[in-house]
Amino acid sequence: MGRAIKLIGYLCFLMALYSCKETKEQQISRLIHEWEGRTIVYPADMTFNVLGKDSAGYSFPQNEYTIMTYVDSVGCTSCKLQLPTWKYFISMVDTMANGKVSFLFAFHPKNKNEISFLLKRFLYPVFIDEKGGFDALNHFPSDVNFQTFLLDSQNRVIAIGNPVHNKKVRDLYLQIIAGQQTGVATSSQTKVVLDKNLDEMGDFDWKTPRTATFSLRNLGNHLLIIEDINASCGCTSVAYSKEPVSPGKSADIQVTYRAEHPEHFEKTITVYCNTPTSPIRLKIRGNAVDKEN
Protein backbone atom coordinates (compact mmCIF):
# COMPACT_ATOMS: atom_id res chain seq x y z
CA MET A 1 0.00 0.00 0.00
CA GLY A 2 2.80 2.45 0.92
CA ARG A 3 4.55 1.84 -2.40
CA ALA A 4 1.27 2.35 -4.28
CA ILE A 5 0.72 5.68 -2.51
CA LYS A 6 4.22 6.82 -3.45
CA LEU A 7 3.66 5.85 -7.07
CA ILE A 8 0.31 7.62 -7.19
CA GLY A 9 1.99 10.76 -5.85
CA TYR A 10 4.73 10.34 -8.41
CA LEU A 11 2.17 10.05 -11.18
CA CYS A 12 0.82 13.45 -10.12
CA PHE A 13 4.37 14.86 -10.37
CA LEU A 14 4.76 13.50 -13.88
CA MET A 15 1.37 14.74 -15.03
CA ALA A 16 2.37 18.27 -14.04
CA LEU A 17 5.82 18.00 -15.60
CA TYR A 18 5.24 16.25 -18.88
CA SER A 19 1.58 16.52 -19.81
CA CYS A 20 0.51 18.69 -22.68
CA LYS A 21 -1.79 16.25 -24.48
CA GLU A 22 -4.13 13.53 -23.26
CA THR A 23 -2.12 10.93 -25.16
CA LYS A 24 1.03 11.92 -23.22
CA GLU A 25 -0.83 11.56 -19.92
CA GLN A 26 -2.03 8.14 -20.99
CA GLN A 27 1.52 7.13 -21.90
CA ILE A 28 2.85 8.21 -18.48
CA SER A 29 0.02 6.45 -16.67
CA ARG A 30 0.65 3.27 -18.63
CA LEU A 31 4.38 3.35 -17.82
CA ILE A 32 3.74 3.85 -14.10
CA HIS A 33 1.31 0.94 -13.89
CA GLU A 34 3.43 -1.25 -16.16
CA TRP A 35 6.56 -0.83 -14.01
CA GLU A 36 5.00 -0.64 -10.54
CA GLY A 37 6.51 -3.45 -8.43
CA ARG A 38 8.23 -5.00 -11.44
CA THR A 39 11.52 -6.79 -10.75
CA ILE A 40 14.58 -5.79 -12.80
CA VAL A 41 16.28 -8.89 -14.24
CA TYR A 42 20.08 -8.83 -14.56
CA PRO A 43 22.19 -10.78 -17.08
CA ALA A 44 24.18 -13.69 -15.65
CA ASP A 45 27.46 -12.49 -17.18
CA MET A 46 27.65 -8.84 -16.10
CA THR A 47 31.14 -7.35 -16.39
CA PHE A 48 31.95 -3.85 -15.17
CA ASN A 49 34.07 -0.96 -16.35
CA VAL A 50 35.85 1.32 -13.87
CA LEU A 51 37.59 4.55 -14.97
CA GLY A 52 37.29 3.47 -18.60
CA LYS A 53 38.85 0.01 -18.10
CA ASP A 54 37.37 -3.46 -17.69
CA SER A 55 37.31 -4.53 -14.04
CA ALA A 56 37.23 -8.32 -13.71
CA GLY A 57 35.86 -9.79 -10.50
CA TYR A 58 33.86 -6.74 -9.42
CA SER A 59 30.77 -7.69 -7.40
CA PHE A 60 27.87 -5.24 -7.32
CA PRO A 61 26.78 -4.48 -3.71
CA GLN A 62 23.23 -5.14 -2.50
CA ASN A 63 21.77 -2.31 -0.40
CA GLU A 64 18.40 -1.18 0.88
CA TYR A 65 17.93 0.84 -2.31
CA THR A 66 19.47 0.86 -5.77
CA ILE A 67 19.20 3.62 -8.35
CA MET A 68 19.64 1.98 -11.74
CA THR A 69 19.90 3.88 -15.01
CA TYR A 70 20.07 2.43 -18.51
CA VAL A 71 21.38 4.50 -21.43
CA ASP A 72 20.97 3.24 -24.98
CA SER A 73 23.02 4.11 -28.05
CA VAL A 74 20.49 6.41 -29.70
CA GLY A 75 21.34 10.11 -30.02
CA CYS A 76 23.91 12.21 -28.18
CA THR A 77 25.65 9.94 -25.66
CA SER A 78 27.11 12.63 -23.41
CA CYS A 79 23.75 14.46 -23.38
CA LYS A 80 22.10 11.34 -22.00
CA LEU A 81 24.86 10.43 -19.57
CA GLN A 82 25.06 13.80 -17.78
CA LEU A 83 27.99 12.39 -15.76
CA PRO A 84 28.91 15.61 -13.89
CA THR A 85 25.30 15.96 -12.72
CA TRP A 86 25.24 12.31 -11.67
CA LYS A 87 28.39 12.86 -9.58
CA TYR A 88 26.69 15.72 -7.76
CA PHE A 89 23.52 13.71 -7.18
CA ILE A 90 25.47 10.68 -5.92
CA SER A 91 27.38 12.81 -3.41
CA MET A 92 24.06 14.26 -2.21
CA VAL A 93 22.57 10.77 -1.73
CA ASP A 94 25.69 9.40 -0.04
CA THR A 95 25.68 12.27 2.44
CA MET A 96 22.00 11.82 3.25
CA ALA A 97 21.64 8.02 3.11
CA ASN A 98 24.94 6.97 4.71
CA GLY A 99 25.71 4.16 2.28
CA LYS A 100 22.28 2.50 2.05
CA VAL A 101 21.90 3.32 -1.67
CA SER A 102 23.80 1.64 -4.51
CA PHE A 103 24.11 3.10 -8.01
CA LEU A 104 24.08 0.89 -11.09
CA PHE A 105 24.91 2.42 -14.47
CA ALA A 106 24.25 0.28 -17.54
CA PHE A 107 25.19 1.62 -20.98
CA HIS A 108 24.48 0.13 -24.38
CA PRO A 109 26.94 2.09 -26.54
CA LYS A 110 27.22 2.20 -30.30
CA ASN A 111 30.99 2.52 -29.80
CA LYS A 112 32.68 0.96 -26.75
CA ASN A 113 35.83 3.05 -27.25
CA GLU A 114 33.76 6.26 -27.15
CA ILE A 115 32.02 5.28 -23.93
CA SER A 116 35.31 4.17 -22.33
CA PHE A 117 36.79 7.60 -23.09
CA LEU A 118 33.80 9.37 -21.50
CA LEU A 119 34.08 7.17 -18.39
CA LYS A 120 37.80 7.66 -17.75
CA ARG A 121 37.11 10.13 -14.94
CA PHE A 122 33.96 8.45 -13.64
CA LEU A 123 34.73 6.67 -10.36
CA TYR A 124 31.66 4.42 -10.28
CA PRO A 125 31.44 0.95 -11.86
CA VAL A 126 29.53 0.79 -15.13
CA PHE A 127 28.04 -2.25 -16.84
CA ILE A 128 28.72 -2.05 -20.58
CA ASP A 129 25.82 -3.86 -22.25
CA GLU A 130 27.50 -4.27 -25.64
CA LYS A 131 24.98 -6.71 -27.13
CA GLY A 132 21.87 -5.19 -25.58
CA GLY A 133 21.10 -8.27 -23.49
CA PHE A 134 20.08 -6.27 -20.42
CA ASP A 135 17.47 -4.38 -22.43
CA ALA A 136 16.29 -7.63 -24.05
CA LEU A 137 15.60 -9.09 -20.60
CA ASN A 138 13.66 -6.06 -19.35
CA HIS A 139 12.43 -4.11 -22.41
CA PHE A 140 13.18 -0.69 -20.94
CA PRO A 141 11.10 2.32 -22.09
CA SER A 142 12.50 4.11 -25.15
CA ASP A 143 12.09 7.57 -23.54
CA VAL A 144 15.32 8.58 -21.75
CA ASN A 145 13.22 10.22 -19.00
CA PHE A 146 11.92 6.77 -17.99
CA GLN A 147 15.08 4.67 -18.21
CA THR A 148 16.07 5.27 -14.57
CA PHE A 149 14.55 3.37 -11.65
CA LEU A 150 14.59 3.48 -7.84
CA LEU A 151 14.66 -0.16 -6.69
CA ASP A 152 14.19 -1.82 -3.31
CA SER A 153 16.49 -4.52 -1.89
CA GLN A 154 14.73 -7.15 -4.02
CA ASN A 155 15.27 -5.12 -7.22
CA ARG A 156 11.58 -4.22 -7.44
CA VAL A 157 10.66 -0.84 -8.96
CA ILE A 158 9.55 1.75 -6.40
CA ALA A 159 9.67 4.78 -8.70
CA ILE A 160 10.63 5.56 -12.29
CA GLY A 161 12.17 8.74 -13.72
CA ASN A 162 15.55 10.40 -14.19
CA PRO A 163 16.65 12.43 -11.13
CA VAL A 164 19.42 14.29 -12.98
CA HIS A 165 17.08 15.45 -15.74
CA ASN A 166 14.34 16.65 -13.44
CA LYS A 167 14.53 18.29 -10.01
CA LYS A 168 11.11 17.12 -8.86
CA VAL A 169 11.97 13.53 -9.67
CA ARG A 170 15.22 13.99 -7.74
CA ASP A 171 13.29 15.35 -4.75
CA LEU A 172 10.90 12.40 -4.90
CA TYR A 173 13.76 9.88 -4.86
CA LEU A 174 15.34 11.65 -1.88
CA GLN A 175 12.02 11.69 -0.02
CA ILE A 176 11.49 7.96 -0.50
CA ILE A 177 15.07 7.13 0.53
CA ALA A 178 14.74 9.32 3.63
CA GLY A 179 11.38 7.75 4.52
CA GLN A 180 9.48 11.03 4.14
CA GLN A 181 5.86 11.04 3.00
CA THR A 182 5.39 14.79 2.58
CA GLY A 183 6.63 17.19 -0.08
CA VAL A 184 9.65 19.41 0.19
CA ALA A 185 9.00 22.79 1.78
CA THR A 186 9.16 25.70 -0.60
CA SER A 187 10.29 29.25 -0.02
CA SER A 188 8.14 32.37 -0.47
CA GLN A 189 7.54 33.10 -4.12
CA THR A 190 8.66 36.18 -6.00
CA LYS A 191 8.30 37.60 -9.51
CA VAL A 192 11.02 37.73 -12.14
CA VAL A 193 11.58 39.02 -15.65
CA LEU A 194 14.13 37.77 -18.19
CA ASP A 195 16.12 40.00 -20.49
CA LYS A 196 15.69 37.21 -23.10
CA ASN A 197 14.91 33.53 -23.22
CA LEU A 198 16.77 32.70 -26.45
CA ASP A 199 20.36 33.47 -27.44
CA GLU A 200 21.26 33.12 -31.11
CA MET A 201 24.97 32.22 -31.21
CA GLY A 202 25.24 32.21 -35.00
CA ASP A 203 28.10 30.51 -36.86
CA PHE A 204 31.35 29.81 -35.02
CA ASP A 205 34.30 27.42 -35.03
CA TRP A 206 33.18 24.19 -33.35
CA LYS A 207 36.50 23.93 -31.47
CA THR A 208 35.89 27.25 -29.67
CA PRO A 209 33.35 27.34 -26.80
CA ARG A 210 30.61 29.99 -26.95
CA THR A 211 28.99 31.59 -23.89
CA ALA A 212 25.61 33.29 -23.57
CA THR A 213 24.48 35.35 -20.57
CA PHE A 214 20.87 35.50 -19.41
CA SER A 215 19.78 38.03 -16.77
CA LEU A 216 17.00 37.18 -14.32
CA ARG A 217 15.69 40.30 -12.51
CA ASN A 218 13.80 39.98 -9.23
CA LEU A 219 10.67 42.17 -9.43
CA GLY A 220 8.94 40.75 -6.36
CA ASN A 221 9.07 41.45 -2.65
CA HIS A 222 10.90 38.29 -1.58
CA LEU A 223 14.38 36.94 -2.17
CA LEU A 224 14.87 35.14 -5.46
CA ILE A 225 16.36 31.69 -4.86
CA ILE A 226 17.68 29.68 -7.80
CA GLU A 227 17.21 26.12 -6.54
CA ASP A 228 18.74 24.27 -9.46
CA ILE A 229 19.60 24.59 -13.16
CA ASN A 230 19.66 21.64 -15.55
CA ALA A 231 21.08 21.61 -19.08
CA SER A 232 19.68 19.27 -21.71
CA CYS A 233 23.12 18.18 -22.89
CA GLY A 234 26.51 17.33 -21.39
CA CYS A 235 28.10 19.71 -23.91
CA THR A 236 26.31 22.62 -22.20
CA SER A 237 27.54 23.93 -18.84
CA VAL A 238 26.00 26.56 -16.58
CA ALA A 239 27.55 29.04 -14.13
CA TYR A 240 25.59 31.22 -11.70
CA SER A 241 25.73 32.57 -8.16
CA LYS A 242 23.91 30.46 -5.59
CA GLU A 243 23.39 33.47 -3.31
CA PRO A 244 19.77 34.69 -2.91
CA VAL A 245 18.94 37.73 -5.05
CA SER A 246 17.39 40.74 -3.30
CA PRO A 247 14.29 42.50 -4.70
CA GLY A 248 15.27 44.84 -7.53
CA LYS A 249 18.55 43.00 -8.19
CA SER A 250 19.46 40.59 -10.99
CA ALA A 251 21.09 37.17 -11.28
CA ASP A 252 23.23 36.39 -14.32
CA ILE A 253 23.20 32.87 -15.72
CA GLN A 254 26.13 32.05 -18.02
CA VAL A 255 25.57 29.17 -20.42
CA THR A 256 28.61 27.78 -22.24
CA TYR A 257 28.33 25.45 -25.22
CA ARG A 258 31.26 23.19 -26.16
CA ALA A 259 30.61 21.34 -29.39
CA GLU A 260 31.74 17.74 -29.69
CA HIS A 261 31.72 18.01 -33.49
CA PRO A 262 30.40 20.41 -36.17
CA GLU A 263 26.61 20.64 -35.93
CA HIS A 264 23.50 22.81 -35.89
CA PHE A 265 22.21 22.85 -32.33
CA GLU A 266 19.42 24.07 -30.11
CA LYS A 267 19.78 23.38 -26.39
CA THR A 268 17.40 23.96 -23.49
CA ILE A 269 18.42 25.07 -20.00
CA THR A 270 15.82 24.60 -17.25
CA VAL A 271 15.90 26.98 -14.28
CA TYR A 272 14.12 25.98 -11.05
CA CYS A 273 13.43 28.91 -8.71
CA ASN A 274 10.82 30.22 -6.27
CA THR A 275 8.53 31.84 -8.84
CA PRO A 276 5.02 30.93 -10.04
CA THR A 277 6.43 30.44 -13.55
CA SER A 278 9.11 27.92 -12.47
CA PRO A 279 10.61 26.06 -14.16
CA ILE A 280 11.86 28.72 -16.56
CA ARG A 281 13.31 27.45 -19.83
CA LEU A 282 16.15 29.19 -21.67
CA LYS A 283 17.44 28.27 -25.12
CA ILE A 284 20.66 28.64 -27.03
CA ARG A 285 20.83 28.08 -30.76
CA GLY A 286 23.64 28.19 -33.30
CA ASN A 287 25.80 26.49 -35.87
CA ALA A 288 29.18 25.05 -34.85
CA VAL A 289 31.14 24.73 -38.10
CA ASP A 290 34.47 23.29 -39.22
CA LYS A 291 36.33 26.39 -40.37
CA GLU A 292 39.35 24.37 -41.48
CA ASN A 293 37.39 22.96 -44.44
Disulfide bonds with the S-S distance in Angstrom:
Cys76-Cys79 2.31
Cys79-Cys233 2.38
Cys233-Cys235 2.35
